[in-house]
Structure formats: C-alpha cells, structure tokens
Amino acid sequence: MDDPTTVSNQRNQSAPETPRLNLPARMSDSSIYLENLPSRTMHINRLINSNYNSSPSRTIYSDRFIPSRSGSNFALFDISNSPTSAEGKEDGSGTYNSLLRAALFGPYTPDKKDSLGSPACRNIFRYKTETKRSLHSLSPFGLDESVPGIIHSPVKAPRKVPRSPYKVLDAPALQDDFYLNLVDWSSNNVLAVGLGNCVYLWNACSSKVTKLCDLGIDDSVCSVGWAQRGTHLAVGTSNGKVQIWDASRCRRIRTMEGHRLRVGALAWSSSLLSSGSRDKSILQRDIRVQDDFASKLSGHKSEVCGLKWSYDNRELASGGNDNKLFVWNQHSTQPLLKYCDHTAAVKAIAWSPHLHGLLASGGGTADRCIRFWNTTTNAHLSCMDTGSQVCNLVWSKNVNELVSTHGYSQNQIIVWRYPTMSKLATLTGHTYRVLYLAISPDGQTIVTGAGDETLRFWNVFPSPKSQVNDTCGVQAV
C-alpha cells in the first residue's frame, strides 16, 4: 500500500505547472484570473460573439462618402412613406417625413424596405446625372413644381416702365447748350424753366404757368435752382450775376455779383448757395449776410458746368469742361478729392440718397461713361460705357436706381438698376440732345428738356412704401 504522501507528490509532479507572473507583493494571483470574474467573462464574450450586421439600424459601411443618394440606406433616417396613422388621421411627423424625402432625394426615392435589402457596398464610387431643375424655383433644394405639398410663389416680373411720356409741353427758346442748367423742380411741386431771357413757373398741381422774370434783351438765363425748402429760386445770368427771387410773391429779393462770366451751375445747401461760372471759379454765398460771397473755390481750369451738394450738405461735387471732377467740403478753398478719369466735360453729377459718399458722374461726347466713386474711401468703384454723351444723372429717392439722359448720338433716356447697372428701360422721343433733367418731389416722375423745345414728363420710378406728401401728386394734372 502506497504512502499517501508519496501518491500526493506523484500527482503534483504529473500535473503541468501553471506559469506564475511576477506581481507586486500587494497583488495576488487570484485577482487576475478570469475564472474568478464571471461577470467580466460574460461581458467580454458578448462583445466578441455579437454581430452588428444583424441590426438594420446599425449597418456599417466601408466608406462614409456616398456619391449617389439613390443608393443610400434611407432606413437610417427612419423616413416613412406613409403620411397617415393607423386611425386614418394625418400624422404631422409622417407628412413632414414625406416632404423631406421628396425634397432631399427627388421623386425616385427607394422605399424603406428596398433600402434595407440593398447591398451596403453598391453606392461606393457610383455617380449618376442629376435631373434638371427649374431655375426659378424658390426651394432651397431646387425642387420641381410637381413635388406634392410645396406651394411655389410666382416669379416676380420685372417692373414695367412706360415707354411714352404722359405729358409733353412746348418750351420755345429752350437753348441747346450743353453747359447750361435751365430746368429745376421744387419741393412745392413747381417747375422752373429758363427760356431765353425769361423764367417761367409751371405748377404741377394746377398746370398754371407764371412768368417770374424778364432779364431784358442784354441778358439771358443760364441756370435756375430751387432752394431745398421754401419758395426761393436762384437765377444765374449770362452777365455773371445771381438773382434770388421769392417765387410765391414773384418778387426779386437781391442780386449778387462776383463772377466775370456767365453762371451756368447752381447748388443749394440750406441757406448757402454755390455758383459755378465760365470764369472757372465757384463762389460760396450766404444769402443771409450782406456780402455777395463768403469764399471762392479755385481749382478748375475751364468752365464749371456741374454742381451738386451731398444729401447731408457736407460735400460739394463740381464738374468742369476741363474733364475734372472735384469734391470739396463746407470750409475748403481747395478740392479735397480730385478725379481725372473722364475724357470729356463733366456736367452730369448725382449723389446717392441711399449710400453715404456714393457719387455718380458722367462724361461728354468723347467719354460717354458713367463712373461711380466712394468719396469716403476715395475709391473708384465702377465704370459703365453708355455709348453716347452723358448730359444728366439723377438718383431715385424710392429705389436704388438712377436715370441718365444722353446726347449724341441717340438722344435717349436710360433707367438703370444699381449696382448691376442693368437697363430697366430706354426711352426715346426727343430729337435733340436731352440736356435738362429734373425729378418730382415724390420721386416718381422725371421731366426732360431738349433743344427740340419740348418738355416731356415720364413715370419711371415706383412710389415710396410710405409717403407723406403735402403737395398734390403729379398724376393729378
């Protein structure tokens, strides 16, 4: 009979010895064996033996970039075709899902059941040609009008500008002189026109014509300009004088001297009146004081034919027959900005009422261009070749558009949309250069004058959104 001790030793020798790990003294071998951690063993087995592809909502693709939407697995989005619930009532989320499917994937969207059964790899590096969509669709996805549930707004048609004047008035003796400014429209809806040596007033409310003054056979009218408010009218003469008239009383208030030659340009800034002359100078006059002028601006080398104050009355733009455009302030005697890009006389000048510092200018026959400037940054913004002499410019008060009138060779009137400078309308009818232009106080109507001795009234601009106007509308005449 064997010794029990011997049998036990033999068994220990026959059993393979478990390798031991070199562990810290505070850690025992039993703490690292999986046999002692049944819960951790079950967790690891569950991770190893799990199959992700068995779940339709956890499909894993080998590439996340999907060139073709038609090959996508739409089940991932949980988008259903049925917009109604089991009770037959419309389900809000179902309707939204239906519209979303149509918006994102078009009319040829696979069903959810088809998407589930499609191979996961069929969409990799596969492209298809997109269908043509309407250019005028307002949907951010470029939808066709056939998409159910989407209401499309009609495309806004471009604004129509009447091609014919609604009124034509005779203007005998209206001079065909590029350097004069003989037409202006007051804030009280009264049109002033210089004809020969006389100034006439036409009331747009009553169509009444009044003869304001007669300068006599030794003088003639070279420019007219209404004060921004009130009934004061400035008249520049060929003798170099400037007369101030109270149009409501048909009475001359005063006569101011200072120029040696004709005064062809006038511009008001509150009680300050600027006059430009053939003697190359600009005089700043304060009609409240006794002196004929307060300061003299020198810079032009030829006749000053264009003058305009900005809407904030801080900057004065002047154009001359020396092809120069200058910008001054209220206190300068030398130009602050000088623009020399035009190649012909600069008579057409207009400040934008919509953007501070935006100035438009037009050149004569050898130039034919409308140029835009930012006087705040001293930058030349853009240039548009109109193809003919630019005689006048005026901005709309109601929309971001402007009108230009032209001479050689087409004698046309053009309505532009800024800043694209697309033509909204080209108006014709004058047989001579359209040298004179003014805009009504409501900003809807312009009047043009030419050497054909006619004044033509055109409706070119829309009405303001909210208009408070004490004067009667021009349409009433």
BELPELIN-V110361 format. One line per field, one symbol per residue. phi: phi as a letter, one per 40 degrees, with the letter a starting at -180 (. if undefined). psi: psi as a letter, one per 30 degrees, with the letter a starting at -180 (. if undefined). burial: + if it has 16 or more other C-alpha atoms within 10 Angstrom, else -. A space follows every 10 residues. Layout:
phi = ???
psi = ???
burial = ???
This chain:
phi = .ccdcccccc cccccccccb ccbcccbccc cbccccbccc cccccccccc bccccccbcb ccaccbcbcc cccccccfcb cccbcccgcc cccccccccc ccccbgcbcc cccccccccc ccccfbbacc ccbccbcccc cgccccccgb cccccccccc bdcbccabbc bcgcccbccb bbbabcccgb cbbcbgbbbb bbcccbgcbb ccabcgccaa cbabacccbg bcbcbcbccg bbbbbcccbf bccabbbhcc bdbbabacbf ccbbbbbccg bbbcbbccbc ccacabbbic badcbbaacc ccgbbbbbbb ccgbbbbbbc bcbbccbbbb ccbadbbcba cccbbcgcbb abbcccbgbb bbbbccbfbc caabccgadc cabacccbbc babbbbbdbb fbbbbbbccc fcccabbbic bbdccbaabc ccgbbbbbba ccgbbbbbcb bccccbbbbc ccccccc
psi = klkeeeeeee eeefkkkkkk kjllffklef ffkfffieee eeeeeeeefl jeffkffhkk lfkfkjejff gljffefhjl fjgllfgflk keeeeeeeee eeeefafhkl leeeeefkkf gffkhkllkk lklkfgkfkf ghllffkkfk jkkkkkkkkk kkfkkfkkkk ikgjkijfgl jgkkklfghk kkkjjbglkk kjjfefgkkk jeljflfgll kflkkklela gkkkjklfgg lkkkkjfffh kkelkkaekf akjfkkkkjc gkkkkklfgg lkkkkjfflf kelelkkkek gakjfkkkkl fggfkkkkkl fggkjlklaf fkfkkekkkg flglkjejkk kkffkkgjkk lklaefegkk kkkjfeghkj elkkjfflkj elkkkkfeli llkkllbkgf hlkkkkkkgf hkkekjklek flkifkklkl ffgfklkkll fghlkkkkjf llllejkjkf lllfff.
burial = ---------- ---------- ---------- ---------- ---------- ---------- -----+-+++ +++++---++ +-+------- ---++-+++- +++-++--++ -+--++---+ --++------ ------+--- -+++------ ---------- +---+----- +--+++-+++ ++++++++++ ++++++++++ +++++----- -++-----++ ++++++++-- ++++++++++ +++++++--- -+---+-++- +++++++++- -+++++++++ +++++++--- -++-+++-++ -+++++++++ +---++++++ +++++++++- --+-+----- -+++++++++ +++---++++ +++++-++++ +++++----- --+--+++++ ++++++++++ ++++++++-+ +++++++--- ---++++--+ -+++++++++ ++++++++++ ++++++++++ ++-------- --++---
